[in-house]
Structures are given as C-alpha cells and as structure tokens.
Amino acid sequence: MAARSKLGSGDHLYLVDGSGYIFRAYHALPPLTRKSDGLPVGAVSGFCNMLVKLLDEMDGAETPTHLGVIFDASGRSFRNEIYADYKAHRPPAPEDLVPQFPLVRDAVRAFNIPAVEEEGFEADDLIATYAEEAAKAGARVTIVSSDKDLMQLVGGTIDMVDTMKDKKIDVDGVIEKFGVGPERVIDVQALAGDSVDNVPGVPGIGIKTAAQLIGEFGDLDALLARAEEIKQPKRRENLVNFAEQARISRELVTLRRDAPMPVALKDMARAAPVAENLMGFLKAMEFNTLTRRLAERYEIDADAYAASKALAAKAGSAEKDAGSAQSGALQADGQGARARPPAEMPALDVSAYTCVTKPGELQDWVARATRGGVVAVDTETDGLDAMQCRLVGVSLAVAPGEACYVPLAHGAGDGLDLGAETPEQLDEQTALALLAPMLADASVLKVLQNAKFDLQVLGRRGVPVAPVDDTMLISYALGAGAHSHGMDELAQRFLGPYANLDQGTAGDGQKPDYLRPRAGR
C-alpha cells in the first residue's frame, strides 16, 4: 500500500493500545521461555498472536489505511506532578515480564508497524493526541483497547473496539458503561475515582451515583458549586469537603490531546513487513509455528532467512541468575507452557480474606466492587447441576489480596459442614438483594470462571449478571490445546500452590465437601 503524504478524508487510522495488549497477553497465557537460553517470551508470543489476529480482522470489511501501536513509556508521567500518589499502589511489573517489554516493541517493528511512546506521557495521552489530529483531518479513527479511560475520546469519527470481546464501543456503549456521554466521562470519573490508578475521587460515590449527579447538575463544576443542595447529608458533606480532591481527580483522568507525536501520522501508513526483519525476529524468538504461519501469509520463503543475531543474543537476566538447573526445570513442558516456580510466589496472608456474615459488611464489599469497576465472582453450590443445586455461598474479590466469602446455607450433617463450628450466615434472599444491583450494573465488570454455571445458578434466582469476562473461555481462546482450563489448573499456573483459599475463609475445618466436585471448573 503506497504511503500518502498526509492523512485525510477516506483514511482510517487504527491505534492499538500496546501496553494493554502486553498485560493481557502476559496474564492470559502460561509462562513460556525460549528453549535455547531460558529467555521469557510468553507475553511476546501472546502479543504476536493477538496482533496477527487483529491484522486478519483488519483485512476484512474495514481495512484501515494507517496503523500504529502505542506504548506507555517507563518512569513517571506528568500526572505524578499533579498528584504524587498517582498509581502509587500499583505493584511493580512481574520479574519475568520486564525483559519482554523491549522485545514486544521489537515485534511491532518486525511487522513494519510504528511502535510509539514518549517519556513523561502515558499511552492514553498519545492515543488521544493522534486520534484528535486524525479526526481533525477528516479520517476515521478506531482505538483498539478495552481501557475505560479512553472512552472519553469516542464520538464523531472516533470509536473503539475491544478485540478480545469482539465488541465495538460507540457513544451508546459509553453511555451503557458510564451512564453519561463521552463528553461527561471525565466528570463521572473525577467523582468516582479509580482504585487501580489511585485516583482519589469523592468518598462514597461510585460510577452509578456519579452519573446520576452529573445528569442532574450538568457537569462537575456545577455540582460542586451547588453541593449544598444535595439532600443526602453524608454525600453533601463529602462533596463539600472533598471538592478540591474531585478537581484534582478530573485533572488526572483527563487525557492530554497535545502530547508530542514522535511518529508523524503520514508515517503510520500501512506497509507489508520486510521479510528479513519479520522472519529474523520470529526465528530469534523460536516461534516456529508462527514463523510458518506468517511465511505462508506473506508468501515468504522462511528458509531463506536466518534468525536475527542481535535478538538471538538477548537473554533474560532472571534466568541467567537462576542458573542452568532452574532453567532446565522451567522447560520441562513439551508445549513450552509451564507454571511459575513456587519461589516466585509471594506469601499469602489468609487473614486478608474475610468471612462476611452481616448485611452491613456485605454492603461495604458491594460498594467497593462498584467503586472499583471490576469484581471477581464465584458461587459455591452443593452440586454440579446448575438447575438443581443449592446455593450455599458467594465469594467476591475486588483486588489482589482483597476478597470475601459470604456463607448462605452451610450446616452440620448435610455434607456442607465447615468444621467444628458453622459460622453465622446471611440468608440467601437478603444477600442476593444486596448483590443484585451491583451484579447487574453495566459499569462493573464481573469476572468469573466457567461463567455459564454461575449465571445459571444466579439466573434461577432472578439475579442477572452483566457484563461478564470468563477466564476459562479466555484461556481456551488463547491456548486451546496447551493445557486444561479448569480453575485448579489456571490457579496453579498463574498463582502458584497457595491458590486454593476454600479452607480458611469460611472456617478452620477441612475443605467443604460441596467444593470438591467443582474443583476443576
């Protein structure tokens, strides 16, 4: 495809959230190392496969003319100057992911696609700037990401697509997510805050309440100016006392549309890969299947090209330091997919996992889930038939190390005894009444394992659940034949040997009988 001198009407720019792709690839697939030297390449492999899938889809009905992959730069951004604790709670990147960051950028360049980043700015700011400039020039823009922070950009000729869910996000999709149009997303986010990025927001206000307030008062400034009119005393008090915090939060969530553009828009014109670069990269990474697949796609004689010497020489420092014996152990799986060694696992604080037995406690957990915008949900039952089993408990997790279990129908003598002492419990009707609004809230993503089972269990009780991510289906989609996709298997691969928390949260006795038949879900 010939390069155009500039972008304009009739052009279609795809902007890929590369940082989001990296973490999705890393967390969705088991670790993988290069056989020759133990270099971690699992995220690189997953990233390449996701990129190829995107390229396949782009060559369908809507073929873009321009394409760029945007990354977060290392280090702090200008937002840390506004609020020192911005993203302060985020843990460091996993040790085996760190050496893969530059390799992913090498992968993008091997496909002859610009890899764009800029110190001091986040990928979202670069995406916002490129999208704005392209839209001004009359081009269509599609942002490839699931990041809710980018939804403020949607409108006019700009839309989003979440390729993992095969879902387009237009203005209606933004309203479904936030309860307001794209032009008011930052106001809602400023009120609700973001626990993941440590954006403070206003205490006690989640996405749903924020949307209602912005809908009533028009925008954040009007709301704060008229905060004394709020009828609820605590909400009124928080809006008055935390008004400046809300304004700071708005600065943090507002994407810059004047960031530097290290690659010109015209230089994002699509071009076929250079055979030597693509084959050299894939062979250096030892991605044999992908090498054959892409050689066929681009009609390349793969045997005519050798592995890139520079890339083949790169080795993971973690694997080198660990010694050859450990590297050999990590490569025992014939598929190249393996569980993380137990030595890498952090110690588990079981006391952080709470047994919830009072309505007020459950209300607090529901509020935390609503405020955070994502929650892992699991139902515990006395059997595998979703249409016949009893619901005996529900578990929620709102962040790593922050989870609770809600016992509903445990009792002695029926195979559900939790040990020497059965705890106080909530009745099912009360618990579901408290959970139902959050489970149906479109602004809160529910993450489940084998979601079909849980949705049937809850659906029988009149409790709809949406939107949903299913870790079992994601695992299958990304590695269908590599391993099984049950909860125990995935927990061992991604969390290590301590992953089973059935014992200790609901009581100190042995693992309940009803959990045993579901262990492979």
C-alpha positions as CSV (number, residue, x, y, z in Angstrom):
1,M,0.0,0.0,0.0
2,A,1.6,3.3,-1.1
3,A,2.2,5.9,1.6
4,R,0.1,9.0,1.5
5,S,1.7,12.4,2.0
6,K,-0.8,13.1,4.8
7,L,-4.0,11.7,6.4
8,G,-7.4,12.9,5.2
9,S,-10.9,12.1,4.3
10,G,-11.2,8.4,3.2
11,D,-8.4,7.3,5.5
12,H,-8.9,5.0,8.5
13,L,-6.4,5.0,11.4
14,Y,-6.1,2.1,13.8
15,L,-4.4,3.0,17.2
16,V,-3.6,-0.1,19.2
17,D,-3.2,0.1,23.0
18,G,0.1,-1.8,23.0
19,S,0.6,-1.7,26.8
20,G,-2.9,-3.1,27.3
21,Y,-2.1,-5.9,24.8
22,I,1.1,-6.8,26.7
23,F,-0.6,-7.3,30.0
24,R,-3.5,-9.2,28.5
25,A,-1.1,-11.5,26.8
26,Y,1.0,-12.0,29.9
27,H,-1.9,-12.7,32.3
28,A,-3.9,-14.8,29.8
29,L,-1.2,-17.3,29.0
30,P,1.1,-19.6,31.0
31,P,4.8,-18.6,31.1
32,L,7.0,-19.6,28.2
33,T,10.7,-19.5,27.8
34,R,13.0,-19.6,24.8
35,K,14.4,-23.2,24.7
36,S,18.0,-22.1,23.9
37,D,18.6,-19.9,26.9
38,G,15.5,-19.5,29.1
39,L,14.6,-16.0,28.0
40,P,10.9,-15.3,29.0
41,V,8.9,-14.9,25.8
42,G,5.3,-15.9,26.8
43,A,4.0,-12.3,26.7
44,V,5.8,-11.7,23.4
45,S,4.3,-14.8,21.9
46,G,0.8,-13.9,23.1
47,F,1.2,-10.3,21.9
48,C,2.3,-11.5,18.4
49,N,-0.7,-13.9,18.1
50,M,-3.1,-11.1,19.2
51,L,-1.5,-8.8,16.7
52,V,-1.8,-11.3,13.9
53,K,-5.5,-11.9,14.8
54,L,-6.1,-8.1,14.6
55,L,-4.3,-7.9,11.2
56,D,-6.5,-10.8,10.0
57,E,-9.6,-9.0,11.1
58,M,-8.5,-5.7,9.7
59,D,-8.2,-7.3,6.2
60,G,-11.9,-7.9,6.2
61,A,-14.7,-5.5,5.7
62,E,-13.0,-2.4,7.2
63,T,-9.4,-2.3,6.1
64,P,-7.5,0.6,7.7
65,T,-5.1,2.7,5.8
66,H,-2.9,3.6,8.8
67,L,-1.8,1.7,11.9
68,G,0.2,2.4,15.0
69,V,0.9,0.6,18.3
70,I,1.2,2.9,21.3
71,F,3.0,2.1,24.5
72,D,3.5,3.6,27.9
73,A,7.0,4.9,28.4
74,S,8.9,3.8,31.5
75,G,9.0,6.1,34.5
76,R,6.7,8.8,35.9
77,S,4.3,10.9,33.9
78,F,3.2,14.5,34.2
79,R,0.3,13.2,36.4
80,N,2.7,12.5,39.2
81,E,3.5,16.2,39.3
82,I,-0.2,16.9,39.8
83,Y,-0.7,14.1,42.4
84,A,2.3,12.5,43.9
85,D,0.4,9.3,44.8
86,Y,-0.9,8.7,41.3
87,K,-0.6,4.9,40.6
88,A,1.4,4.6,43.8
89,H,-0.4,1.4,44.8
90,R,0.4,-0.4,41.6
91,P,2.9,-3.3,42.2
92,P,6.0,-3.5,40.0
93,A,5.8,-5.4,36.8
94,P,6.4,-9.2,37.3
95,E,10.1,-10.0,37.1
96,D,9.7,-12.3,34.1
97,L,7.7,-9.7,32.2
98,V,10.3,-6.9,32.4
99,P,12.7,-8.3,29.8
100,Q,9.8,-8.8,27.4
101,F,8.9,-5.1,27.2
102,P,11.6,-4.2,24.7
103,L,11.0,-7.5,22.8
104,V,7.4,-6.6,22.2
105,R,8.4,-3.3,20.7
106,D,10.9,-5.3,18.5
107,A,7.9,-7.5,17.5
108,V,5.9,-4.5,16.4
109,R,8.7,-3.1,14.3
110,A,9.3,-6.6,12.8
111,F,5.7,-6.4,11.5
112,N,6.7,-3.0,9.9
113,I,4.3,-1.1,12.2
114,P,5.3,2.0,14.1
115,A,5.9,1.5,17.9
116,V,5.2,4.8,19.5
117,E,6.0,6.0,23.1
118,E,7.0,9.3,24.7
119,E,8.7,9.9,28.1
120,G,6.5,11.8,30.5
121,F,3.3,10.7,28.9
122,E,1.1,7.7,29.1
123,A,-0.1,5.7,26.1
124,D,-3.6,7.0,26.6
125,D,-2.4,10.6,26.1
126,L,-0.6,9.7,22.8
127,I,-3.7,7.8,21.6
128,A,-5.8,10.9,22.4
129,T,-3.5,13.2,20.6
130,Y,-3.2,11.0,17.5
131,A,-6.9,10.4,17.4
132,E,-7.8,14.1,17.7
133,E,-5.4,15.1,15.0
134,A,-6.6,12.3,12.6
135,A,-10.2,13.2,13.3
136,K,-9.5,16.9,12.6
137,A,-8.0,15.8,9.2
138,G,-11.3,14.1,8.4
139,A,-10.1,10.5,8.9
140,R,-11.9,7.7,10.7
141,V,-10.2,6.5,13.9
142,T,-10.6,3.2,15.7
143,I,-8.9,2.7,19.1
144,V,-8.2,-0.9,19.8
145,S,-8.4,-1.2,23.6
146,S,-10.7,-2.2,26.5
147,D,-9.4,0.7,28.6
148,K,-12.4,2.6,30.0
149,D,-10.2,5.8,30.3
150,L,-10.2,6.0,26.5
151,M,-13.9,6.2,26.3
152,Q,-13.9,10.0,26.7
153,L,-12.5,10.1,23.2
154,V,-15.4,8.3,21.5
155,G,-17.7,10.4,19.2
156,G,-17.8,11.8,15.7
157,T,-15.4,9.7,13.6
158,I,-13.7,8.1,16.6
159,D,-14.8,4.8,18.0
160,M,-13.3,1.9,20.0
161,V,-13.1,-1.8,19.6
162,D,-12.3,-4.4,22.3
163,T,-11.0,-7.3,20.1
164,M,-10.9,-9.7,23.0
165,K,-14.7,-9.5,23.3
166,D,-15.2,-8.6,19.6
167,K,-17.2,-5.6,20.8
168,K,-17.4,-2.2,19.2
169,I,-17.7,0.7,21.6
170,D,-19.6,3.8,20.3
171,V,-21.4,6.6,22.1
172,D,-24.2,4.2,23.1
173,G,-21.6,1.9,24.5
174,V,-20.0,4.7,26.6
175,I,-23.4,5.6,28.0
176,E,-24.0,2.0,28.9
177,K,-20.7,1.9,30.7
178,F,-20.7,5.3,32.5
179,G,-24.4,6.4,32.4
180,V,-23.3,9.6,30.6
181,G,-22.0,10.5,27.1
182,P,-18.3,10.7,26.3
183,E,-18.2,14.5,27.0
184,R,-19.1,13.9,30.6
185,V,-17.0,10.7,31.3
186,I,-14.2,12.7,33.0
187,D,-16.7,14.3,35.4
188,V,-18.0,10.9,36.4
189,Q,-14.5,9.5,36.8
190,A,-13.5,12.5,38.8
191,L,-16.3,11.8,41.3
192,A,-16.0,8.0,41.4
193,G,-12.2,7.9,41.4
194,D,-10.2,4.8,40.3
195,S,-8.7,2.5,42.9
196,V,-6.4,0.9,40.3
197,D,-4.7,4.2,39.4
198,N,-5.1,5.6,42.9
199,V,-7.3,8.5,41.6
200,P,-9.0,9.6,44.9
201,G,-12.4,10.8,43.7
202,V,-15.0,11.6,46.4
203,P,-15.6,9.1,49.1
204,G,-18.8,7.2,49.0
205,I,-19.5,8.0,45.3
206,G,-19.3,5.2,42.7
207,I,-19.9,5.3,38.9
208,K,-23.7,5.0,39.1
209,T,-24.2,7.7,41.7
210,A,-21.7,10.0,39.9
211,A,-23.6,9.6,36.7
212,Q,-26.9,10.4,38.4
213,L,-25.3,13.6,39.9
214,I,-23.8,14.7,36.6
215,G,-27.1,14.0,34.9
216,E,-28.9,16.2,37.4
217,F,-26.4,19.1,37.7
218,G,-24.9,19.1,34.2
219,D,-21.2,18.9,35.0
220,L,-18.7,18.7,37.8
221,D,-18.2,22.4,38.3
222,A,-22.0,23.0,38.6
223,L,-22.3,20.1,41.0
224,L,-19.6,21.3,43.3
225,A,-20.9,24.9,43.2
226,R,-24.4,23.6,44.3
227,A,-23.2,20.9,46.6
228,E,-25.2,22.3,49.5
229,E,-28.4,21.4,47.6
230,I,-27.7,17.7,47.9
231,K,-30.3,16.1,50.2
232,Q,-28.3,13.1,51.5
233,P,-26.3,14.5,54.4
234,K,-23.2,12.4,54.1
235,R,-23.0,12.8,50.3
236,R,-23.4,16.6,50.7
237,E,-20.7,16.7,53.3
238,N,-18.3,14.7,51.2
239,L,-18.9,16.8,48.1
240,V,-18.2,19.9,50.1
241,N,-15.1,18.6,52.0
242,F,-13.6,16.8,49.0
243,A,-14.4,19.3,46.3
244,E,-10.7,20.1,45.6
245,Q,-9.9,16.4,45.5
246,A,-12.6,15.9,42.8
247,R,-11.0,18.7,40.8
248,I,-7.6,17.1,41.1
249,S,-9.1,13.8,40.1
250,R,-10.5,15.4,37.0
251,E,-7.0,16.6,36.0
252,L,-5.7,13.1,36.5
253,V,-8.4,11.4,34.3
254,T,-8.4,14.0,31.5
255,L,-6.4,12.8,28.6
256,R,-3.9,15.2,27.0
257,R,-4.6,15.9,23.4
258,D,-1.5,18.0,22.8
259,A,1.2,15.3,23.6
260,P,4.2,15.1,21.4
261,M,3.8,13.0,18.2
262,P,7.2,11.2,17.8
263,V,5.9,9.5,14.6
264,A,4.0,11.6,12.0
265,L,0.5,10.4,11.1
266,K,1.6,10.0,7.5
267,D,4.3,7.6,8.6
268,M,1.7,5.3,10.0
269,A,0.5,4.3,6.6
270,R,0.3,0.5,6.4
271,A,3.0,-1.4,4.7
272,A,3.8,-5.1,4.3
273,P,6.5,-6.5,6.6
274,V,10.1,-6.7,5.4
275,A,10.7,-10.4,5.1
276,E,14.2,-10.4,6.6
277,N,13.0,-8.4,9.6
278,L,9.9,-10.5,10.3
279,M,11.5,-13.9,9.8
280,G,14.6,-12.8,11.6
281,F,12.6,-11.8,14.7
282,L,10.3,-14.9,14.8
283,K,13.2,-17.2,14.3
284,A,15.2,-15.5,17.0
285,M,12.3,-15.9,19.4
286,E,12.0,-19.5,18.3
287,F,8.3,-19.1,17.4
288,N,8.3,-22.0,14.9
289,T,4.6,-22.3,14.4
290,L,4.1,-18.5,14.0
291,T,7.1,-18.4,11.6
292,R,5.5,-21.0,9.3
293,R,2.1,-19.3,9.5
294,L,3.3,-15.8,8.7
295,A,5.6,-17.1,6.0
296,E,2.6,-18.5,4.3
297,R,0.5,-15.4,4.9
298,Y,3.1,-13.1,3.3
299,E,4.4,-15.6,0.8
300,I,7.9,-15.6,2.2
301,D,10.4,-18.4,1.8
302,A,11.2,-18.8,5.5
303,D,14.2,-21.0,4.8
304,A,15.9,-18.1,3.0
305,Y,16.2,-16.1,6.3
306,A,18.2,-16.7,9.4
307,A,17.4,-15.6,13.0
308,S,18.4,-12.1,13.9
309,K,21.8,-12.3,15.6
310,A,21.1,-9.3,17.8
311,L,17.8,-10.7,19.0
312,A,19.1,-14.2,19.4
313,A,21.8,-12.9,21.7
314,K,19.3,-11.3,24.1
315,A,18.9,-13.3,27.3
316,G,16.8,-12.9,30.4
317,S,18.8,-11.8,33.4
318,A,16.4,-13.5,35.8
319,E,17.0,-16.9,34.0
320,K,20.8,-16.3,33.9
321,D,20.9,-15.5,37.6
322,A,18.8,-18.5,38.5
323,G,21.3,-20.9,36.9
324,S,21.1,-23.6,34.3
325,A,19.4,-26.2,36.6
326,Q,16.4,-24.0,37.2
327,S,16.2,-23.0,33.5
328,G,16.1,-26.7,32.6
329,A,13.3,-27.3,35.1
330,L,11.3,-24.5,33.6
331,Q,11.5,-26.0,30.1
332,A,10.1,-29.4,31.2
333,D,6.7,-29.0,29.5
334,G,6.7,-30.1,25.9
335,Q,4.4,-27.3,24.9
336,G,6.7,-24.7,26.4
337,A,3.9,-23.7,28.8
338,R,4.6,-24.1,32.4
339,A,3.5,-22.9,35.9
340,R,5.5,-20.3,37.6
341,P,8.0,-21.8,40.1
342,P,6.8,-21.6,43.7
343,A,9.8,-19.5,44.7
344,E,8.3,-16.6,42.7
345,M,5.1,-16.7,44.7
346,P,4.5,-14.0,47.4
347,A,3.5,-15.2,50.9
348,L,-0.3,-15.4,51.3
349,D,-2.0,-13.5,54.2
350,V,-5.1,-15.6,54.7
351,S,-6.4,-13.1,57.3
352,A,-7.0,-10.7,54.4
353,Y,-9.8,-12.9,53.1
354,T,-12.9,-12.2,55.1
355,C,-16.0,-14.2,56.0
356,V,-19.0,-11.8,55.6
357,T,-21.9,-12.6,57.9
358,K,-23.7,-9.3,58.3
359,P,-25.7,-7.2,55.8
360,G,-23.7,-4.1,56.6
361,E,-20.4,-5.9,55.9
362,L,-21.8,-7.1,52.5
363,Q,-22.9,-3.6,51.6
364,D,-19.4,-2.4,52.2
365,W,-18.0,-5.0,49.8
366,V,-20.6,-4.3,47.2
367,A,-19.7,-0.6,47.4
368,R,-16.0,-1.4,47.0
369,A,-16.8,-3.5,43.9
370,T,-19.0,-0.8,42.4
371,R,-16.3,1.9,43.1
372,G,-13.5,-0.2,41.6
373,G,-15.5,-1.1,38.5
374,V,-14.4,-4.8,38.4
375,V,-15.1,-7.7,40.7
376,A,-14.4,-11.5,40.6
377,V,-17.5,-13.5,41.5
378,D,-17.9,-17.2,42.3
379,T,-20.9,-19.2,43.5
380,E,-20.5,-22.2,45.8
381,T,-23.1,-24.9,45.4
382,D,-23.8,-28.4,46.7
383,G,-23.6,-30.0,43.2
384,L,-22.8,-29.6,39.5
385,D,-26.3,-29.4,38.1
386,A,-26.9,-25.6,37.9
387,M,-30.6,-26.1,37.6
388,Q,-31.0,-28.3,40.7
389,C,-28.2,-27.4,43.1
390,R,-28.5,-25.3,46.2
391,L,-26.6,-22.0,46.5
392,V,-24.5,-22.3,49.7
393,G,-22.2,-19.3,49.4
394,V,-20.8,-16.5,47.2
395,S,-17.3,-15.1,47.0
396,L,-16.1,-11.7,45.8
397,A,-12.7,-10.3,45.1
398,V,-12.2,-6.6,44.4
399,A,-8.4,-6.5,44.1
400,P,-5.4,-8.8,44.6
401,G,-5.5,-9.9,48.3
402,E,-8.9,-8.3,48.9
403,A,-11.6,-10.9,48.9
404,C,-14.5,-12.2,50.9
405,Y,-16.8,-15.2,51.3
406,V,-20.5,-14.9,52.1
407,P,-21.8,-18.2,53.6
408,L,-25.5,-18.7,53.0
409,A,-26.5,-22.3,53.6
410,H,-23.8,-24.2,55.5
411,G,-25.0,-26.7,58.1
412,A,-23.8,-29.8,60.0
413,G,-24.8,-33.2,58.9
414,D,-25.5,-32.4,55.2
415,G,-22.1,-32.6,53.8
416,L,-21.7,-28.8,54.0
417,D,-20.2,-28.6,57.4
418,L,-17.3,-26.1,57.5
419,G,-15.6,-27.8,60.5
420,A,-16.1,-27.8,64.2
421,E,-18.2,-24.6,64.2
422,T,-20.6,-23.4,61.5
423,P,-20.4,-19.6,61.3
424,E,-23.2,-17.1,61.5
425,Q,-24.6,-16.8,58.0
426,L,-26.7,-14.4,55.8
427,D,-30.0,-15.7,54.4
428,E,-30.0,-16.1,50.7
429,Q,-32.8,-13.6,50.0
430,T,-31.0,-10.8,51.9
431,A,-27.6,-11.5,50.4
432,L,-28.9,-11.6,46.8
433,A,-31.0,-8.4,47.3
434,L,-27.7,-6.6,48.3
435,L,-25.7,-8.2,45.5
436,A,-28.2,-7.9,42.6
437,P,-27.8,-4.2,41.8
438,M,-24.0,-4.5,41.5
439,L,-24.2,-7.7,39.6
440,A,-26.5,-6.0,37.0
441,D,-24.6,-2.7,37.0
442,A,-23.2,-2.2,33.5
443,S,-20.3,-0.1,34.9
444,V,-18.9,-3.0,36.9
445,L,-17.2,-5.8,35.1
446,K,-17.8,-9.2,36.6
447,V,-15.0,-11.8,36.2
448,L,-16.0,-15.5,36.5
449,Q,-14.5,-18.9,35.8
450,N,-16.9,-21.0,33.8
451,A,-19.4,-18.2,33.9
452,K,-22.2,-20.2,32.3
453,F,-22.6,-22.3,35.5
454,D,-22.7,-19.3,37.8
455,L,-25.1,-17.3,35.5
456,Q,-27.5,-20.2,35.5
457,V,-27.3,-20.6,39.3
458,L,-28.0,-16.9,39.8
459,G,-30.4,-16.6,36.9
460,R,-32.7,-19.2,38.5
461,R,-32.9,-16.9,41.5
462,G,-33.8,-13.8,39.4
463,V,-30.4,-12.2,39.5
464,P,-29.0,-11.2,36.1
465,V,-25.2,-10.7,35.8
466,A,-23.6,-8.4,33.2
467,P,-21.1,-7.6,31.8
468,V,-19.0,-10.7,32.2
469,D,-15.5,-11.9,31.4
470,D,-14.9,-15.6,31.6
471,T,-11.3,-16.7,32.5
472,M,-12.0,-20.2,31.3
473,L,-13.1,-19.1,27.8
474,I,-10.3,-16.6,27.6
475,S,-7.8,-19.3,28.5
476,Y,-9.3,-21.6,25.9
477,A,-9.3,-19.0,23.2
478,L,-5.6,-18.2,23.8
479,G,-4.3,-21.7,24.3
480,A,-6.9,-24.3,23.4
481,G,-4.7,-27.3,23.2
482,A,-1.8,-26.3,25.5
483,H,-3.4,-27.4,28.8
484,S,-6.7,-27.8,30.6
485,H,-8.7,-24.7,31.5
486,G,-10.2,-25.6,34.9
487,M,-9.9,-23.4,38.0
488,D,-7.2,-25.5,39.7
489,E,-5.1,-25.7,36.6
490,L,-5.2,-22.0,35.9
491,A,-4.6,-21.2,39.6
492,Q,-1.6,-23.4,39.7
493,R,-0.2,-21.8,36.5
494,F,-0.8,-18.2,37.4
495,L,-0.9,-18.0,41.2
496,G,1.1,-21.0,42.5
497,P,0.4,-23.7,45.0
498,Y,-1.3,-21.5,47.6
499,A,-4.1,-20.5,45.3
500,N,-6.9,-22.6,46.9
501,L,-8.5,-20.5,49.6
502,D,-11.5,-22.6,50.3
503,Q,-10.0,-23.5,53.6
504,G,-9.5,-20.6,56.0
505,T,-12.1,-18.1,54.8
506,A,-15.3,-19.8,55.8
507,G,-13.9,-21.6,58.8
508,D,-10.9,-23.5,60.1
509,G,-12.2,-27.0,59.3
510,Q,-11.5,-29.2,56.4
511,K,-12.4,-28.2,52.8
512,P,-16.2,-28.4,52.4
513,D,-17.5,-31.4,50.5
514,Y,-19.5,-29.3,48.1
515,L,-16.4,-27.7,46.8
516,R,-14.7,-30.9,45.8
517,P,-16.8,-31.8,42.6
518,R,-16.3,-28.2,41.4
519,A,-12.5,-28.1,41.7
520,G,-12.0,-28.5,38.0
521,R,-14.5,-25.9,36.9
